[in-house]
Amino acid sequence: MGKKKSMTLIILLSIVMVILLLLSTVSCTIPFTNGVKEYNSILSNVNLGMDVNGGTYAVIYPEGVISVAEYNDMEDETEKAKYEAYEGNSAIYMQRDTLTDSFKESFQEAVDVLTYRVESKHLAGASVCVENDYTIRVTAPYGDSNAAAIAGQLSYSGDFTLSYGNKTYIKNNHNHDISDYIKSAGALENAGSYLVEIKLTKDGRAKIKEASALAAASDSDSALVFAMGDNQIVSLTVEEEIDNSSLYISGYTDLQTAENVAILIQSAVEEKILNLDFTVGDVRSYEPANSELTKTLIVLAIALIVTLEILLTALVFKGLSVVNAYALVTYGLAMLITVAIAGWTLTLGGVIMAVLGGLILSAVNVFVFHTMQKEFYKGRTIAAAVKSAYKRTLLSIVDLHVVLFIVALVVFLIAVGAVKTMALVAMVAVAYSFIGYWLTRFYWYMIMPQAKDQYTFCNVVREK
């Protein structure tokens, strides 16, 4: 590559990197908007896990169980007399004769169903646990997925039904399960909005066709109602007969609500139904100890690692440290933008995986640089030594990345919650490290023509 072309590429690439770095890290007021509009940096849009940023939790109470505060606030003495302090824990009151074997069994089933529903959201750190023996605590990270919204909607009880008017078309009975009508349900994004996709069986398609034909022909009532027990989860306005293998319900402005609806329907397909009614009680937020200090230390640690990597490669390989620096900056920007766009919740474990990906890339580059130097001292030119180094290291680099990717994939497939997200970040980090391996060669090819002495740039000496 000629010097002019090399310099042009370096300038253009550097400008792009600087712009992306500024967009990634700096939030500011947008010019010419009279201070009304704000630009939020890419970094500020990254969802941080509860171990870094804290979260919210909600405590839900089954029917017949109330908190001490609610008991003390009761003014009706007759109603108050129906409750007694729970002997096992002084934090709750229970209606008399509530604690039967049937209640205990239904409560444990409710814990299992809620765990399934919350885990289906794949939120890092989200959890369900029993508190005070007979209340359930739902915890979620900060953001759209607050614990109160999750606990309130995902604790809907009763059988799933689809009805029009006074007639129910889909429901559980002694002859049919919901899975006889619905294969699966999931949330999708479409042109900036969100929808619920319901895949139907042959019988389900026929039921939807029958109900939608009546709704479309009606002048007064054209809505199909999806419900979980007494709770309506969807009211679908129908304008024409629906005869498709999949039913799409649109109009959701956020993914979380669409997900909640899809999870409720899918739980009915999986026969995971709550038999107890719940109410949301205490809702609180919390932050981990020294949250701001933890964030600061993470940023400082990443900056220190990157600086040390560049300095060490500068000491051993001189000008090649610039090549390595370009590769690391590209990797870091790619990881940050990917995590922000994907909306993943980044825990401390995810941050570590992302940093490890950068370390792997740097180690791979050092391996290639060292191999190049050995090839050079065999009598090859620098260009031939670079080509030979990449050829000789390719198999080892591929093996390393394939093994690491498979390990991360296996963990992703078997894990849930925060560990699943961490494994997903690890897979992306490994993939970007491998891409960085090839980008490093391009950067090398681009930057080296600017060196006055290519031998010094690569820290090699040609023997005379």
Secondary structure, DSSP 8 states (H G I E B T S, - for coil): --HHHHHHHHHHHHHHHHHHHHHHH--EE-TTSTT--EE--TGGGSEE-HHHH-EEEEEEEETTEEEHHHHHH---HHHHTTEEE-TT-TTEEEETT---HHHHHHHHHHHHHHHHHHHTT--TT-EEEEETTTEEEEEEESSSS-HHHHHHHHT--S-EEEEETTEEEEE--SS--GGGTEEEEEEEEETTEEEEEEEE-HHHHHHHHHHHHHHHH-SS--EEEEEETTEEEEEEE-SS----SEEEEEEESSHHHHHHHHHHHHHHHTT----S-EEEEEEEEE--TTHHHHHHHHHHHHHHHHHHHHHHHHHHHTTHHHHHHHHHHHHHHHHHHHHHHHT-EE-HHHHHHHHHHHHHHHHHHHHHHHHHHHHHTTT--HHHHHHHHHHHHHHHHHHHHHHHHHHHHHHHHH--HHHHHHHHHHHHHHHHHHHHHHHHHHHHHHHGGG-S-HHHHTT-----
